[in-house]
Structures are given as C-alpha cells and as structure tokens.
Amino acid sequence: MASETAATSNRPTTSTTWWALVILAVGAALRFAQIGSPLTHNELSAILRLRYDTLSDLIRFAVTEGDVHPAGVQVFMWIWAQCFGTQAWVMRIPFLLMGTASVWMIYRITSRWFGEYAALMAETIMATSQYTIYYSLVTRPYSPGLLAVLGGGGGSGHC
C-alpha cells in the first residue's frame, strides 16, 4: 500500500505534463535549428565510410578494419544513406530525433524516481545544455548511445 502511494505521488499532473511538452519543444527547436551547420571532420569521416556497395563490405572495410566505433551506428547510417542520401541535413535527422527523445526520457525517468518538479528541472537542463544539443547534432554514436542507456533500464524503474 505504501509503495502504491509513493508511486502515485510521483506521477506527473496534467499541468506538469504540458510544461514538460513545452520544454521538449524548446529542446527540439534548439537541436533542429542547427541542422544546416557544417559537418565536423568526425562526421565527414563516418559519411565517407558509407561508400561501400554492400553491407558485408561496409562491415569488413569500414567497421572491422577502418574504425574503432561500434558497428551499429555505422550500419544504421549506411542503411539510412541508402534510403535517403548523404546530404548533411538528411544524415542528421535521426540523430536529432534520438537526442530529442533523450530529453523526454530524462523527464520520464526523473518523474518516476524523484517526482515531477525534479523531472522538469532535469528535462530543462537536458533540453538547453549546449553539451547535449551539440552531441544530438553530430552524426556519431553519441545520441543513440544516450538514448539506449536511458531506455535500457532507467525508464522501467529497475536497475
């Protein structure tokens, strides 16, 4: 009974949820406002490794022999580029979406663990921090990694 009361008190109210959505929109706007900025050398390197015609060539030459980053993001980028092309703004869309989703995940996790006001503060910091905005923009494993960590146990309330 006591655990039900504690869990119920940590559920966001309607007004808090609206504030959370406003903060999320601000975070998304701050991220997507920079979609047209020039690619970094790190991004250019990753995009140049997409030139292989087959997935097996990509794995062999761009992942196992040519890069030290996890293969998942490079494979995802290759599939994305096959479907949508390699223009900078096109390549950044999924990373920006994952960075924005991380803002929402921080709100969800924090509201479950610490309450709605702490969740709004954590979400505000995540939404407006230049660090998280920048790494949401970069087409590298940073925003997918953050989202995977946040979704991999933090959201369930179990460690």
Buried (B, 14 or more C-beta within 10 A) or exposed (E): EEEEEEEEEBEBEEEBBEBBEEBBEBBBEBBBEEBEEEBBEEBEBBBEBBEBEEEEEBBEBBBEEBBEBEBEBBBBBBEBBEEEEBEBEBBBBBBBBBBBBBBBBBBBBBBBEEBBEBBBBBBBBBBBBEEBBBBBBBBBBBBBBBBEEBBEEBEEEEE
